[in-house]
């Protein structure tokens, strides 16, 4: 479709505006004919998101891939018009820089090519416009009995006039085509501009479900780097860790997942086959989760955070108790409500590798399944409510 677009991961592989690039992951994900759009701060060259905000995690460092050059240029120019402090840059699948848009105008790879193409079009316009005039005269003679225009009976002066009229006719046709294409874009993008919760907006979610199947921004594989964590609510952290120690849990350590900028403190209870995690996500705060993993890689988890608006993995259940639930309540539900089955015993050697395996399983399932229209709707509504309340939607 003319306005189809999707997000591709670009962390660590952003191009320099005006220079070609090769061997990046986003190029591998691009389809033939797609155009990649990047957004940067004009002064600092800081990569920005589609909303022209500084990305907070590697997952939000991305580019947009468009099915048509026309739509990519429209979005790029519109972004600069709304946010004059940014520049937008276009690339093709081969990594060739195509154009840069800024408040000063547009800088193209081959600036003379556009003029050459326009000059090449003029004789084509004249030819097709004149052809239309002759065809119209033949039809008029057939239907209304008028005198048709004949090529061999046309004087040079009349022919020059017909060619000039043909140019005007073709120019008018081109203008009508451009106006029609713009009206088509406005019509196709109307559902995305409707208020959250409206029936028209649902059409936008359904189109996203059809066109944005795989979520490529979530990394398949993650790593763990030992680190220290500055907890946003140290009183809660102290209470939760005291509870875990009292209940027989051992601390594995605090780690950073650099691919997602997630921080977490890992604890485990080998005898009860329980793993406790205190994660800290960007803009999502911190919470306590206690989980049981089974030999078939299914899992059961309880967390004192508000529910997320996306569907869980079918074999990895999470119960959300809300942010007001105490650590004691989380641990009680994790012990009492977990299903029976062959439980995998956590050890110092397998906790992180098991977490990475489970992460990959979820991402593979998410990419294969895609995001549903209902999930898009729930996320939009959650963001709208959080914006109205001045809180995080996660």
Secondary structure, DSSP 8 states (H G I E B T S, - for coil): -TT-EEEEE-TT----TTS---S-HHHHH--TT-EEEEEEETTT--EE-TTS-B-SSGGG-EEEEES-HHHHHHHHHHHHHH-TTEEEEEEETT--EEEEEETTEEEETTHHHHHHHHHHHHHHHHHHHHHHHHHHHHHHHHHH------GGG--HHHHHHHHHHHHHHHHHHHHHHHHHHHHHHHHHHTGGGS-TTSHHHHHHHHHHHHH--S--SS-S----EE-----TTHHHHHHHHHHHHHTT-EEEEEEEETTTTEEEEEEEETTTTEEEEEEEETTTEEEEEEEEEBTTS-EEEEESS---SS---TTEEEEE--TT--HHHHHHHHHHS---S-B----TTTHHHHHHHHHHHHHHHHHHH---HHHHHHHHHHHHHHHHHTS---
